[in-house]
């Protein structure tokens, strides 16, 4: 079996378009049990914000996205306010220091200048507020092995090499991005492939390969 076919079989979890419409329940443990106001940048169809409302974790939710059709679905799910816009091109109209939680789940890598966007979001967050981002790991083995052994860096419709990704991050550079505006890092977690070869490789190497089996990092930070 070729390297390419093996990788496609083992590391397919994040390459489904449905991933982006799903509620991100894995972030719940990184959030306060209850807050008043939650803002999500790149909310899509609002599944994550709807989940927070359903669980009583947020009183008011606001979703920002460039896709009007997705925002229509988000509103139907009970998202209190939806804003069609691009944080790099227009004002969102959100009052300064008015958000208890800001979510950026697979968004920052799509921006031309995510460092500037982080400064804008920092200004919208209340003192003591929580920021949570998920950022793809470019060192994921599905990206790394074809590059090293096959001279292949091929953009795709979704996943780490999504055609719309403008920036690429590792664990270290993702953390540095979030810290760049003055936020204090609270936790960093990895989403990993659940396939059995990955689990075996981690056990055999005592975790030495874990930095290559994470397809995404979840980072929570606080405004002090």
RANOR-V601900 format. One record per helix or strand of 2 or more residues. SS is the DSSP state (H for helix, E for strand). FROM is the first residue (numbers start at 1). LEN is the number of residues. Records with the same first field share a line. If there is no record, write none. Layout:
SS: FROM-LEN ; FROM-LEN
This chain:
H: 3-8 ; 17-5 ; 25-6 ; 47-8 ; 68-9 ; 108-3 ; 114-11 ; 141-10 ; 171-9 ; 196-9 ; 210-4
E: 35-7 ; 58-8 ; 81-4 ; 99-7 ; 125-13 ; 184-9 ; 214-9
